[in-house]
């Protein structure tokens, strides 16, 4: 499955946050529920219009997003520098 089949990004829906198609449920909301210990069964019970495929698409979207993330290390001295005023 490709997440693009179930996830939409539309600037007119939730200010462009990725959502499950046909809903206003953001991918970040689903990931947050899973991270807080909700099971897929609990999510599907509470949001009965969602499917297992929708939840899987959220995880795939998060995975692809993290894979494309770039991390830049800062020199040690700048990590502890006081904030600029």
C-alpha positions in Angstrom: 0.0 0.0 0.0 1.1 3.6 -0.7 0.2 6.1 1.9 -0.7 8.6 -0.9 -3.8 6.4 -1.5 -5.2 7.3 1.9 -3.6 10.5 3.1 -4.4 13.9 1.7 -2.6 17.2 2.0 -4.9 20.2 1.2 -4.3 23.8 2.3 -8.0 24.2 2.9 -8.2 21.3 5.4 -6.5 21.7 8.8 -4.2 24.3 7.3 -2.6 21.8 5.0 -1.7 19.2 7.7 -1.8 15.6 6.3 -5.2 14.0 7.1 -6.8 10.7 6.4 -8.8 11.2 3.1 -12.4 12.1 3.6 -11.9 13.1 7.2 -10.5 15.9 9.3 -8.4 13.4 11.3 -4.7 14.5 11.1 -1.9 11.9 10.7 -0.2 13.5 13.7 -3.3 12.9 15.8 -3.3 9.1 15.0 0.5 8.9 15.6 0.1 10.7 18.9 -2.7 8.2 20.0 -0.5 5.3 19.1 2.5 6.8 20.9 0.3 7.3 24.0 -0.4 3.6 24.1 -3.8 3.4 22.3 -4.1 0.1 20.4 -5.3 0.0 16.8 -8.5 -1.6 18.1 -9.1 1.2 20.5 -8.7 3.8 17.8 -10.9 1.9 15.4 -13.6 1.6 18.1 -13.5 5.2 19.0 -13.3 6.4 15.4 -15.4 3.8 13.7 -15.2 5.4 10.2 -11.5 4.7 10.1 -10.0 1.4 8.8 -6.8 -0.5 9.6 -5.5 0.6 6.2 -6.0 4.2 7.3 -3.9 3.6 10.4 -1.3 1.8 8.4 -1.1 4.7 5.9 -0.5 7.1 8.8 2.4 5.0 10.0 3.8 4.8 6.4 3.5 8.6 6.0 5.4 9.1 9.3 8.0 6.6 8.3 8.6 8.3 4.9 8.7 11.7 6.5 11.3 10.6 9.1 13.4 8.9 6.4 13.6 12.2 4.5 14.5 14.2 7.5 17.9 15.7 7.6 19.8 16.2 10.9 22.6 18.7 11.2 24.9 18.5 14.2 25.8 21.8 15.8 29.3 22.4 17.2 29.4 21.6 20.9 29.9 25.3 21.9 26.7 26.4 20.2 24.6 23.7 21.9 25.1 25.4 25.3 25.2 29.0 24.2 22.8 31.4 25.9 19.9 32.7 23.7 20.4 35.8 21.7 18.7 39.0 22.9 
